[in-house]
Amino acid sequence: MRNHAGETSRAAGRPARRYYRLTGDGVRAARLALAELRALAPEGRPSRGGAEPTGAPAW
């Protein structure tokens, strides 16, 4: 996972936001973990949220 700090918001008195992005290895590990969880789910039960991965980045 990579991260970087955004611009500080001194006017609002808040620290800089942190932004995170999965690396290629992180994406592969997450997909493997999700596949393992799906294999454990009972048949016919809809997944929560209904979103299916497309393989395309979310950004």
N, C-alpha and C positions, 0 to 999 in steps of 0.2 A: 504494500500500500504506500502510495506517495501522498505527501501533503504539502501545502504551501499556505502562507498567510495572505489574506487579502489586505486591502488598504485599511488603515485604522480610521475609526470614526470618532475623532477627537471632539467634534461638535456634540455628538450624542453621548460622549463619556464612556464609550464601550471599547473594549480591546478589539483587535483585528479578528475577522472571521477566519476560521480554518477550513480549507477545502481539501477533500480527500478523493483519490482516484485509485481504483484497483489496478495493479500491474497485471501483465499477461498471466503470470503464475497465479495471482490471486483470483483472476477470472476463472481459470481452469479449476482451481481448488473449490471455488464456490459452485461451479456447475456440477462437479463431482458430488459435493455434499448434497445439493438439491436432488440429484438423481437418486442418491441413496435414500433420502427421505421419501421421495415419491414411490420407491420400491416398497417401502414399509407401509404406505397408505392403503387402506382397504379399497378394493375395486368398486367402481361406481360412485364413489364419494367425490363430489366436486371439490376442487382446490379452493382455498380461501383467496379472495381477491380476483380470481379469474384471469389474471395476467399470465401469459405464457411467454417465455423468453424467445426472442427472435434471433439472437446471435449478433444483433447490431448494437453498437454502443448507445447508451442512453443520452449522450450529450450531443 
